[in-house]
Amino acid sequence: MPTRKKIGLVGAGNIGGELARIAAERELGDVVLFDIPPKENFAKGKALDLEQNGSIVGYDARITGTSSWEHMAGADVLIVTAGIPRKPGQSRDDLVATNLPIIRDVANNVKKHCPDAFVIVISNPLDAMVYELKRVTGLPRERVVGMAGVLDAARFQLFLAREAGVSVKDIRTTVLGGHGDDMVPVLSHCTVNGIPVRQLIAKDKLDAIVDRTRKGGGEIVGLMGTSAFYAPASSAVAMAEAYLKDQKRLLPAAAYLEGEYGYKDLFMGVPVVIGGKGVERIVVIELTEEEKGMLAKSAKSVQAVVDVVKKG
Ligand SMILES: NC(=O)c1ccc[n+]([C@@H]2O[C@H](COP(=O)([O-])OP(=O)(O)OC[C@H]3O[C@@H](n4cnc5c(N)ncnc54)[C@H](O)[C@@H]3O)[C@@H](O)[C@H]2O)c1
């Protein structure tokens, strides 16, 4: 008899709760919301609230809360949000001291309890945390990926759509590089349903949009006092769904590079194809000289945080 897929969410905070809701509403599988022992009842409470929500919205998914890794065993997908988010004035890299031991703890448990899962990391600083999770678990690069590009591209897409006066559905964009303020929104491949965006929006406006995209996370932290969670959760669910349904979606995501784009032993945002085998392919696209320069700058920033992680 076929059984439902199992989605393990490591961290039952703002993003974790939203992930659980969307995964259940899309009936991707049963959901286990995990958090540390002091937050076990909080995770259980969120899970129960969401199960009751299913009676109204009408989804068939079991949602449970736990602080025991044994309950995560057999997960098909794990989405990791464990750690603290930014506060106003902080950069993502400021989180490394707090989130590194958390990611190591999570990684050791993934290795022990969920060695067959497809793992999507969200915790910041993203590119360094996903690097560390792969290093500790020893999982193949097909099964460890970082979520950032889908979110950054969504922000870019929204700002472009508003400026061009068109639907967000008609904008095609990608954002490469590290999930930091020097990420690379790729204007050379950005279109409004095939029409190069440069034909529709003036250069000074595009420059302002690129800048706003790069600082898009900080803009929300400044407004709310904590990180965004609706769009980050939707982004990670799109990646999980691509894996669970073998959709072969081409999405920007932090993947482990082994020479692609000229970088090695580094996680960074690149276009990948996600399907039933995980990260099935890294797609290398042509970039302008200016974009290559921006990518090099971004890679340098990522490497600097990874170097801190390697020493820590
Ligand atoms: N990659 C991205 O694009 C992106 C976007 C937004 C936020 N983030 C990051 O995602 C992370 C989570 O954000 P949030 O808003 O959900 O934070 P949150 O504080 O609401 O939730 C984080 C949860 O992790 C839990 N946790 C701590 N240690 C743990 C451990 N060892 N095992 C399991 N759970 C543990 C905490 O108890 C908390 O409930 C932050 O690091 C944030 O910076 C990333």
Ligand as a Chemical Component Dictionary entry (heavy atoms), coordinates in Angstrom:
data_LIG
# 
_chem_comp.id                   LIG 
_chem_comp.type                 NON-POLYMER 
_chem_comp.pdbx_formal_charge   0 
_chem_comp.three_letter_code    LIG 
# 
loop_
_chem_comp_atom.comp_id 
_chem_comp_atom.atom_id 
_chem_comp_atom.alt_atom_id 
_chem_comp_atom.type_symbol 
_chem_comp_atom.charge 
_chem_comp_atom.model_Cartn_x 
_chem_comp_atom.model_Cartn_y 
_chem_comp_atom.model_Cartn_z 
_chem_comp_atom.pdbx_ordinal 
LIG N1  N1  N 0  18.020 31.337 3.423  1  
LIG C1  C1  C 0  17.155 32.347 3.448  2  
LIG O1  O1  O 0  16.818 32.895 2.402  3  
LIG C2  C2  C 0  16.573 32.804 4.767  4  
LIG C3  C3  C 0  15.478 33.685 4.790  5  
LIG C4  C4  C 0  14.944 34.063 6.031  6  
LIG C5  C5  C 0  15.509 33.557 7.212  7  
LIG N2  N2  N 1  16.582 32.710 7.149  8  
LIG C6  C6  C 0  17.190 32.130 8.345  9  
LIG O2  O2  O 0  16.398 31.008 8.764  10 
LIG C7  C7  C 0  16.638 30.776 10.166 11 
LIG C8  C8  C 0  15.301 30.566 10.890 12 
LIG O3  O3  O 0  14.513 31.751 10.839 13 
LIG P1  P1  P 0  13.127 31.852 11.650 14 
LIG O4  O4  O 0  12.577 33.189 11.365 15 
LIG O5  O5  O -1 12.302 30.632 11.433 16 
LIG O6  O6  O 0  13.701 31.820 13.158 17 
LIG P2  P2  P 0  12.918 31.423 14.500 18 
LIG O7  O7  O 0  13.739 31.947 15.638 19 
LIG O8  O8  O 0  11.495 31.817 14.410 20 
LIG O9  O9  O 0  12.993 29.811 14.487 21 
LIG C9  C9  C 0  14.179 29.111 14.609 22 
LIG C10 C10 C 0  13.911 27.890 15.481 23 
LIG O10 O10 O 0  15.092 27.068 15.509 24 
LIG C11 C11 C 0  15.068 26.420 16.762 25 
LIG N3  N3  N 0  16.339 25.784 17.096 26 
LIG C12 C12 C 0  17.416 26.311 17.728 27 
LIG N4  N4  N 0  18.356 25.355 17.884 28 
LIG C13 C13 C 0  17.886 24.232 17.346 29 
LIG C14 C14 C 0  18.392 22.906 17.199 30 
LIG N5  N5  N 0  19.608 22.573 17.633 31 
LIG N6  N6  N 0  17.607 21.984 16.598 32 
LIG C15 C15 C 0  16.394 22.318 16.142 33 
LIG N7  N7  N 0  15.857 23.544 16.251 34 
LIG C16 C16 C 0  16.593 24.492 16.842 35 
LIG C17 C17 C 0  14.662 27.525 17.723 36 
LIG O11 O11 O 0  14.231 27.018 18.986 37 
LIG C18 C18 C 0  13.562 28.229 16.935 38 
LIG O12 O12 O 0  12.273 27.725 17.259 39 
LIG C19 C19 C 0  17.464 31.973 10.645 40 
LIG O13 O13 O 0  18.825 31.614 10.725 41 
LIG C20 C20 C 0  17.257 33.020 9.550  42 
LIG O14 O14 O 0  18.317 33.930 9.469  43 
LIG C21 C21 C 0  17.106 32.333 5.936  44 
# 
loop_
_chem_comp_bond.comp_id 
_chem_comp_bond.atom_id_1 
_chem_comp_bond.atom_id_2 
_chem_comp_bond.value_order 
_chem_comp_bond.pdbx_ordinal 
LIG N1  C1  SING 1  
LIG C1  O1  DOUB 2  
LIG C1  C2  SING 3  
LIG C2  C3  SING 4  
LIG C2  C21 DOUB 5  
LIG C3  C4  DOUB 6  
LIG C4  C5  SING 7  
LIG C5  N2  DOUB 8  
LIG N2  C6  SING 9  
LIG N2  C21 SING 10 
LIG C6  O2  SING 11 
LIG C6  C20 SING 12 
LIG O2  C7  SING 13 
LIG C7  C8  SING 14 
LIG C7  C19 SING 15 
LIG C8  O3  SING 16 
LIG O3  P1  SING 17 
LIG P1  O4  DOUB 18 
LIG P1  O5  SING 19 
LIG P1  O6  SING 20 
LIG O6  P2  SING 21 
LIG P2  O7  DOUB 22 
LIG P2  O8  SING 23 
LIG P2  O9  SING 24 
LIG O9  C9  SING 25 
LIG C9  C10 SING 26 
LIG C10 O10 SING 27 
LIG C10 C18 SING 28 
LIG O10 C11 SING 29 
LIG C11 N3  SING 30 
LIG C11 C17 SING 31 
LIG N3  C12 SING 32 
LIG N3  C16 SING 33 
LIG C12 N4  DOUB 34 
LIG N4  C13 SING 35 
LIG C13 C14 SING 36 
LIG C13 C16 DOUB 37 
LIG C14 N5  SING 38 
LIG C14 N6  DOUB 39 
LIG N6  C15 SING 40 
LIG C15 N7  DOUB 41 
LIG N7  C16 SING 42 
LIG C17 O11 SING 43 
LIG C17 C18 SING 44 
LIG C18 O12 SING 45 
LIG C19 O13 SING 46 
LIG C19 C20 SING 47 
LIG C20 O14 SING 48 
# 
